[in-house]
Amino acid sequence: MKLVFFACVIALAAAAGPADPEITIVAEENNVNFDGSYRYSFKNSDGTEAEQSGQLKQIGAEAGEAVQGSVTYTAPDGTLIRLTYTADENGYQPQGEHLPVPPPIPEAIAKALAYIATAPPPRN
């Protein structure tokens, strides 16, 4: 019984493979200002980088934060991923070559939408 347990432990250790190397932060910036604006960035030893900045934004009677930033890293398959984004009164807007793109609107539907846009508004 002890031999079976020992064999299972060795098999699990072999299946786990080599341990991931320790990833360290090689550069870092973090600034927060009294006016509500901020900026942070970091770079890791594995090549991962991120940066973001933001500031308060007044839209009518509402106030919020307008943010922009980017993240760069290497995916497990070796692909370099770069994501840029903004987040403001128009919502979160990511951009990157790795993001899916919706298919084009079929021609018949595009024509129908164009026709509907030219029609007068309905009467109530």
C-alpha positions in Angstrom: 0.0 0.0 0.0 2.8 2.4 0.9 4.5 1.6 -2.4 1.3 2.5 -4.4 1.0 5.8 -2.5 4.7 6.6 -3.1 4.3 5.7 -6.8 1.3 8.0 -7.1 3.2 10.9 -5.5 6.1 10.5 -7.9 3.7 10.3 -10.9 1.9 13.5 -9.8 5.2 15.3 -9.3 6.4 14.2 -12.8 3.1 15.2 -14.4 3.3 18.7 -12.9 6.3 19.5 -15.0 8.8 22.2 -14.1 7.8 25.0 -11.8 7.1 28.4 -13.3 9.9 30.9 -12.8 9.3 33.6 -10.3 8.0 36.8 -11.9 9.2 40.0 -10.4 8.2 43.7 -11.0 11.1 45.5 -12.8 9.5 48.9 -13.1 6.6 50.6 -11.3 5.0 54.0 -11.2 2.0 55.0 -9.1 0.9 58.7 -8.9 -2.4 59.9 -7.4 -3.1 63.7 -7.5 -5.3 65.9 -5.4 -7.5 66.8 -8.3 -8.6 63.1 -8.7 -6.3 62.3 -11.6 -3.9 59.4 -11.4 -1.4 57.4 -13.4 0.1 53.9 -12.8 2.2 51.6 -14.7 4.3 48.5 -14.2 6.5 46.1 -16.1 7.2 42.5 -15.0 10.2 40.4 -15.7 8.2 38.1 -18.0 7.5 41.1 -20.3 4.0 41.9 -19.1 3.3 45.6 -19.1 0.3 47.7 -18.0 -0.4 51.4 -17.8 -3.5 53.4 -16.9 -4.4 57.0 -16.3 -7.6 58.7 -15.4 -9.1 62.0 -14.4 -12.4 63.2 -13.1 -14.9 64.3 -15.8 -18.1 66.3 -15.3 -21.0 65.4 -17.7 -23.9 67.6 -16.9 -24.9 67.1 -13.2 -23.0 63.8 -13.1 -19.3 63.3 -12.3 -17.2 60.2 -13.0 -13.8 59.0 -14.0 -12.5 59.0 -17.6 -9.9 56.3 -17.9 -7.5 55.1 -20.7 -4.8 52.4 -20.6 -3.2 49.4 -22.1 -2.0 45.9 -21.2 0.6 43.9 -23.1 1.5 40.2 -22.4 2.4 37.0 -24.1 -0.4 34.4 -24.3 0.3 30.8 -23.5 0.5 30.0 -27.2 3.2 32.6 -27.7 1.0 35.3 -29.3 1.8 38.9 -28.2 -1.5 40.4 -26.9 -1.9 44.2 -26.8 -5.1 45.6 -25.4 -5.8 49.3 -25.3 -9.0 50.7 -23.8 -10.9 53.7 -22.7 -13.7 53.9 -20.2 -15.8 57.0 -19.9 -19.4 58.2 -20.4 -19.5 56.1 -23.6 -18.7 52.9 -21.6 -15.8 50.5 -21.8 -14.2 50.5 -25.3 -11.4 47.8 -25.7 -9.3 47.6 -28.8 -7.0 44.8 -29.9 -6.2 42.5 -32.8 -7.1 39.5 -30.7 -10.7 40.6 -30.0 -13.5 39.1 -32.0 -15.1 41.2 -34.7 -18.9 41.0 -35.5 -19.8 39.9 -39.0 -21.0 42.5 -41.5 -24.7 43.4 -41.6 -26.3 41.4 -44.5 -27.1 43.7 -47.5 -30.9 43.1 -47.3 -31.0 44.1 -43.7 -28.8 47.2 -44.3 -31.2 48.3 -47.1 -34.2 47.8 -44.8 -32.6 49.8 -42.0 -31.7 52.6 -44.5 -35.3 52.7 -45.7 -36.7 52.8 -42.2 -34.4 55.7 -41.4 -36.0 57.7 -44.2 -39.6 57.0 -43.2 -41.5 59.8 -41.3 -42.0 59.3 -37.6 -45.2 57.5 -36.6 -48.2 59.6 -35.5 -49.5 59.1 -32.0 
